[in-house]
Amino acid sequence: MAVCVAVICGMGGYAQVYAGSKEVPIYSVERSDKRVSISFDAAWGADKTRQIMDVCDAYGVKATFFLVGFWVDKYPDLVAEIAARDFEIGTHSATHPQMSKLSEVQCREELTGSCRKIMDITGKAVELFRPPFGDYDNQLLEVARGLGLYTVQWSVDSLDWKGLSAREIVERVRCAESGDIILCHNNSDHIVEALPIILESLRLKGLTVGTVGELIYKQNYRIDRTGRQIPDADTGSKI
């Protein structure tokens, strides 16, 4: 059985839990206010991005878009629009590689390069990072943390990229509970059709949908072996 050890680290003060020697990023958040976040990874294609924002705006919610650097290069006007419409932007790397296979220097270049491109367009610093393919190792998490980035995965996977029907996507997402991070993609086949039903079903469950940055704690927290981010009960957490 792996032994978990809590280690105090930087970035506002938190306890990071290792499962054996494996560090874990944020998969979900311990919250009592029935808040969830919805996120869209953007690497290939952009046709549905404005429609996604339109649907979100119609329901009075905001989402987080994790953008790959080459997507930013191809669609700079859309990046600017995402930011101007008050949606959150995180980095999804510069070139979408399997980052656990990269050197420390290469990981840093992937993150600094993509963050710089986003900031040059939006004027806003990037705080969130989602690893391509959900692939990570301790080195990557340490590099991201050193750059002031919170590494975020997901706890509810729509699998929309697999060509699932709108109904199948909705069925996968309707299980979301307080503190969950929902993964979707900005150009999957049926996301625009599924999204209004998703947002309505979450509303009927009493859940408030917002960005990842609104959901996670920025200081005074720990992360358990499952990737659950938990506020520090002794000092309190500030969002």
Buried (B, 14 or more C-beta within 10 A) or exposed (E): EEEEEEEEBEBEBBBBBBBEEBBBBBBBBBBEEEBBBBBBBBBBBBEBBBBBBEBBEEBEBBBBBBBBBBBBEEBBEBBEBBBEEEBBBBBBBBBBBEBBEBEEEBBBBBBBBBBBBBBEBBEEEBBBBBBBEEEBBEBBBBBBBEBEBBBBBBBBBBBBBEEBEBEBBBBBBBEBBBBBBBBBBBBBBBBBBBBBBBBEBBBEBEBBBBBBBBBBBBBBBBBBEEBBBBBBEEEEBEB
